[in-house]
Amino acid sequence: MNERNIHAVTGAFGYSGKYIAERLLSEGKTVITLTNSTQRRNPFGDRVRATPFHFEDPKLLVDSLRGVSVLYNTYWVRFNHRSFTHADAVRNTKILFDAATAAGVERVVHVSITNPSEDSPLEYFRGKALLERMLVESGLSHSILRPTVLFGKEDILVNNIAWALRHLALFGVFGDGQYKLQPIHVGDLADLAVQQGRKRDDQVINAIGPETFTYRGLVETVGDIIGKRRFIIPVPPAVGYAVGWAIGKLVGDVMITREEIKGLMDNLLYVNTSPAGHTKLTDWARERSSSLGCHYTSELARRQDRAAAYGSN
């Protein structure tokens, strides 16, 4: 291998990591992946070598990263579960950054979230802020990308909104539904990550898409596109969570969490900056209007089944 040409992507058999790996391979880069899912189907065949994270043995993790020029980190968990937690993700990512430093990695491109804060009462946003500080303090050349919501073939949020619109006569939004979000296409995020991998100056970028929606407006738009206009009613957050919890039990997933509702309603998925992506969610959704939301996408199933390939909507 040409050592200066090795790029490491966490979770290249998953969602955003897969798109980053695809972009790197198209540029002729040598790509390896660090993953908890070494048994998952490898969509790249022998073009991407997989190795476990080895969080329990940092020396092995350092060995895996030797010769790597750029590390693209997408590792995180969406919610706390008995088998994975935000605290685990923070601890493990700190081990990953330390290993990258010890291995001589030249740059880290790290996926965070909009509006992270160490003072946040929400563990998701607090944990992301802690990791940003750890990365800065590591001294590694870095680019921190802060997306809001991702959409794409393996999308969860937009797909499951469409799924609910196809199956329910009413759709409840938390409160007035006027809080905002700025979804970015996963391919645009991958393009941005690869662009930042070529640089060596430290940057923090709000990775948002070209369209801004209120949550209610997003639901209305998706309903129009798939031909399933529904009555949209405001509901107290506690009621919305209870309904989401019940649906989650029926489909064997965690459909929504209290923290996600709070983050949405506090406008933490909105920033007043120029877009970094160019793909419009409305255009993307119209291209697949007949299939979007036909099947429920389960976050929990992806976490628990480490062998099945990520499905597409």
C-alpha positions in Angstrom: 0.0 0.0 0.0 1.1 3.6 -0.6 1.1 4.8 3.0 0.3 8.4 2.1 -2.8 7.2 0.2 -4.5 5.3 3.0 -7.8 6.7 4.3 -9.7 5.2 7.2 -13.5 5.5 7.4 -15.4 4.4 10.5 -18.6 2.5 9.6 -18.0 2.1 5.9 -20.6 -0.7 5.7 -23.2 1.6 7.3 -24.8 4.9 6.2 -22.8 8.0 5.9 -19.5 6.1 6.1 -20.4 4.1 3.1 -20.9 7.3 1.0 -17.5 8.7 2.2 -15.8 5.4 1.2 -17.4 5.4 -2.2 -16.1 9.0 -2.9 -12.6 8.1 -1.7 -12.5 4.9 -3.9 -13.7 6.9 -6.9 -10.6 9.1 -6.4 -8.3 6.1 -6.3 -7.6 6.2 -2.6 -6.8 3.1 -0.6 -9.6 2.8 2.0 -9.9 0.8 5.2 -12.8 0.8 7.6 -13.0 0.5 11.4 -16.3 -1.1 12.4 -18.2 -3.0 15.0 -19.8 -4.9 12.2 -17.0 -6.9 10.5 -19.6 -9.6 9.6 -21.9 -7.2 7.8 -21.9 -7.6 4.0 -19.1 -5.6 2.5 -20.5 -3.6 -0.4 -17.0 -2.9 -1.7 -15.6 -6.4 -1.9 -11.8 -6.6 -1.5 -11.5 -2.8 -2.2 -12.1 -2.0 1.5 -10.4 -4.0 4.3 -12.4 -4.1 7.5 -10.9 -4.2 11.0 -12.6 -4.1 14.4 -12.4 -0.9 16.5 -10.5 -2.7 19.3 -11.6 -0.1 21.8 -10.8 -2.7 24.5 -7.2 -2.8 23.3 -6.0 0.6 22.2 -2.7 -0.7 21.1 -4.4 -2.8 18.4 -6.4 0.2 17.3 -3.1 2.2 17.0 -1.7 -0.6 14.8 -4.8 -0.4 12.6 -4.3 3.3 12.0 -0.6 3.2 11.3 0.1 4.7 7.8 -3.4 6.4 7.7 -3.3 9.9 6.3 -6.9 10.9 7.0 -9.5 9.4 9.5 -13.2 10.1 8.7 -15.1 9.6 11.9 -18.9 8.9 11.7 -19.0 6.7 14.9 -21.9 7.6 17.2 -25.2 6.3 18.6 -28.6 7.9 18.2 -30.0 7.0 21.6 -29.2 5.2 24.8 -30.0 1.5 24.9 -29.0 -1.3 27.2 -26.4 -2.5 24.8 -25.0 1.0 23.7 -25.1 4.5 25.2 -23.9 8.0 24.5 -21.4 7.7 27.3 -19.9 4.6 25.6 -19.7 6.5 22.4 -17.9 9.5 24.0 -15.4 7.2 25.8 -14.8 5.1 22.7 -14.3 8.1 20.4 -11.8 9.6 22.9 -9.9 6.3 22.6 -10.1 6.6 18.8 -8.7 10.1 18.8 -5.9 9.1 21.1 -5.0 6.2 18.8 -5.1 8.5 15.8 -2.6 10.7 17.5 -0.3 7.8 18.5 -0.5 6.4 15.0 0.6 9.7 13.4 -2.7 10.2 11.5 -2.4 13.5 9.6 -6.0 14.7 9.8 -9.4 13.9 11.2 -12.7 14.7 9.6 -15.2 14.3 12.3 -19.0 14.3 12.0 -20.7 16.2 14.9 -24.1 17.9 15.1 -25.4 21.5 14.9 -25.5 23.5 18.1 -23.4 21.2 20.3 -22.9 22.5 23.8 -21.2 21.1 26.9 -23.9 23.0 28.9 -26.8 21.3 27.1 -29.2 19.3 29.2 -29.4 16.9 26.2 -26.8 14.2 26.4 -26.6 13.8 22.6 -25.6 17.5 22.1 -23.5 17.6 25.2 -21.6 14.5 24.2 -20.9 15.9 20.7 -19.6 19.1 22.2 -17.3 17.1 24.5 -15.9 15.2 21.5 -15.3 18.4 19.6 -13.3 19.8 22.5 -11.3 16.6 22.8 -10.5 16.6 19.1 -9.3 20.3 19.3 -7.2 19.6 22.4 -5.6 16.5 20.7 -3.7 18.8 18.4 -4.7 16.8 15.4 -5.4 18.7 12.2 -9.2 18.5 11.9 -12.4 19.5 10.2 -15.6 19.2 12.3 -18.8 18.8 10.2 -22.0 19.7 11.9 -25.0 18.3 10.0 -28.6 18.4 11.1 -30.7 15.6 9.6 -29.3 13.3 6.8 -31.5 12.0 4.0 -30.7 9.5 1.4 -31.4 5.9 0.3 -30.9 4.5 3.8 -32.5 7.4 5.5 -34.6 6.9 8.7 -36.3 10.2 9.6 -37.8 11.2 6.3 -38.6 7.6 5.3 -40.4 7.0 8.6 -42.4 10.2 8.4 -43.6 9.0 5.0 -44.3 5.5 6.4 -46.5 7.1 9.2 -48.3 9.2 6.6 -49.0 6.1 4.6 -50.4 4.2 7.6 -52.1 6.8 9.8 -55.1 9.0 9.2 -53.7 11.7 11.5 -50.2 13.0 12.0 -49.3 14.7 15.3 -46.6 17.3 15.5 -45.0 18.3 18.8 -46.4 21.6 19.9 -46.9 24.1 17.0 -44.4 22.3 14.7 -42.8 25.7 13.8 -39.3 24.7 14.9 -36.9 24.3 12.0 -34.5 21.8 10.4 -32.2 21.8 7.4 -31.7 18.3 6.0 -28.6 17.5 4.0 -28.2 14.7 1.5 -25.8 12.0 2.7 -23.9 12.2 -0.6 -23.4 16.0 -0.1 -22.1 15.3 3.4 -19.7 12.7 1.9 -18.5 15.1 -0.8 -17.8 17.7 1.9 -16.0 15.2 4.1 -13.7 14.2 1.3 -13.0 17.8 0.3 -12.1 18.6 3.9 -9.8 15.5 4.0 -7.6 17.2 1.4 -7.0 20.2 3.6 -4.9 20.7 6.7 -6.3 23.8 8.3 -8.7 23.4 11.2 -12.3 24.1 10.3 -15.8 23.9 11.8 -18.6 23.7 9.2 -22.3 23.7 9.6 -23.2 21.0 7.1 -26.7 22.0 6.2 -28.8 21.5 3.1 -30.2 24.1 0.7 -33.8 23.9 2.1 -35.1 24.9 5.5 -38.4 23.4 6.7 -40.5 23.8 9.8 -41.2 20.4 11.2 -44.8 20.8 10.3 -43.9 22.0 6.8 -41.6 19.0 6.3 -44.5 16.6 7.1 -46.8 18.5 4.8 -44.3 18.5 2.0 -43.6 14.8 2.3 -47.3 14.1 2.4 -47.9 16.1 -0.8 -45.0 14.4 -2.6 -46.2 10.8 -1.8 -49.8 11.7 -2.3 -50.8 11.1 1.3 -52.1 14.4 2.7 -53.2 13.9 6.3 -54.8 16.0 9.0 -51.8 17.4 10.9 -52.6 18.2 14.5 -50.5 19.8 17.3 -50.0 17.5 20.3 -48.3 18.0 23.7 -44.7 16.6 23.5 -45.6 14.0 26.2 -48.5 12.7 24.1 -46.4 12.7 20.9 -43.7 10.7 22.7 -46.2 8.2 24.1 -47.6 7.6 20.6 -44.1 7.3 19.2 -43.3 4.8 22.0 -46.3 2.7 21.2 -45.6 2.6 17.5 -42.0 1.8 18.3 -43.2 -1.2 20.3 -45.3 -2.4 17.4 -42.4 -2.2 14.9 -39.7 -3.3 17.4 -37.8 0.0 17.3 -37.2 3.3 19.1 -39.2 5.6 16.9 -38.5 8.9 18.8 -36.9 9.8 22.1 -37.7 12.6 24.6 -34.3 14.1 23.9 -35.0 14.2 20.1 -38.3 15.9 20.7 -36.6 18.5 23.0 -33.8 19.1 20.5 -36.2 19.6 17.7 -38.5 22.0 19.6 -35.5 24.0 20.9 -34.4 24.6 17.2 -31.1 22.8 17.7 -31.4 21.4 14.2 -31.3 24.9 12.7 -28.5 27.4 12.1 -28.5 30.7 10.3 -25.6 30.0 7.9 -25.3 29.4 4.2 -25.9 25.8 3.0 -23.0 23.4 2.5 -25.0 20.9 0.4 -26.8 21.4 -2.9 -29.3 18.5 -3.2 -32.9 19.5 -2.4 -34.9 17.1 -0.3 -37.9 17.9 -2.3 -36.2 16.9 -5.6 -34.9 13.7 -4.0 -38.2 12.7 -2.5 -40.1 13.3 -5.8 -37.7 11.0 -7.6 -38.8 8.1 -5.3 -42.3 9.2 -4.4 -43.8 5.8 -5.2 -41.4 3.9 -2.8 -40.6 6.4 0.0 -42.1 5.2 3.2 -43.4 1.9 1.9 -41.3 0.1 4.5 -40.4 1.1 8.0 -36.7 1.6 8.6 -35.5 0.4 12.1 -32.5 2.0 13.8 -32.6 -0.7 16.5 -32.5 -3.5 13.9 -29.4 -2.0 12.3 -27.7 -1.9 15.7 -28.7 -5.4 16.7 -28.1 -7.2 13.5 -24.5 -6.8 12.6 -24.6 -9.0 9.5 -27.4 -7.7 7.4 -26.7 -5.0 4.8 -28.3 -1.6 5.3 -31.5 -1.5 3.3 -32.6 1.3 1.0 -35.9 3.1 0.7 
